[in-house]
Amino acid sequence: MFSLRQLEVFREVMRLRTTIAAARTLRISQPAVSNAIRQLEGQCGFALFDRQGNRLVPTADAIELYRDGEAIFGLYHALARKIEDRRASAAGRLRIVCTLPIANAIIPAAVTPFLARRPGVLLSVDTGGIDEIMSAVESRTADLGLCLVAPERGGLAVETIASARMVCAFRPGHRLEALDQVTAADLADTPLILYDRRSRLSLLLEERFLSPALRRNEIAAVPFSSMACLLAEAGLGVALVDSFTAVAGGRYRLGTRPLSPAEPVPVRMITRATETPSRVLASFMAELRSTTQAVADG
């Protein structure tokens, strides 16, 4: 069986018609070219060229072999380009699953510059709850998960890449605009948009801020902070939401003030602990770290 290198030599001789020119293009010696052609002819069992002085005239068999070989080189060069793209983290597939606050606040800011530099990367983004996200990464239906306040779980690497904070969100012109920060006492007689009691944001608030007395001001319970912002924007009440959702992208016409005492909200990136990330995934993780921190600082 002949080698790809022999076919490459044959291809250049067919194109240039002399062993000297082919050797120059391939950056090998002229005897090496002549030897490769002789070996190829021996393996084929028929002549590929008629020697006419310094030139080689291809036979009909050589012309047919050359045409068939072009398909091989087309596949070879396509594979070489894909390998080079992967080396540069410019190709591959990314499957991300995240919560809605992350999808709204972080994903567009991270994905846009990343894909602009890597047009060969195919991206899929899905949303879900924290348990769904962790299960998707565990089962390999997602390469990476992003959420707020994720718990530790065996087999998964949970990395905090930034910290948001809980804020009070309200329609512009609300009396809370006069304050630098909002305490529980400031909300004593205020209708509140809160979360389902089983949600992690609800549990976080109840640790140090949301007393039973304040809970009695609840006028609506929502599953997501984005819905809380929409209801606050409509004037239903005041929402207690993470700063990523309330501020990032300027999506809502809301005023915000931080809660006091401060309630930090960790942004967690979730991957499989036992696997080394692919080159494209590792590059995107680096992009997420810098982008998420910039959004948190902004």
Summary of the structure (lengths in Angstrom):
residues: 298
radius of gyration: 31.5
end to end distance: 63.0
largest distance: 103.0
contacts: 942
relative contact order: 0.14
helix: 49%
strand: 24%
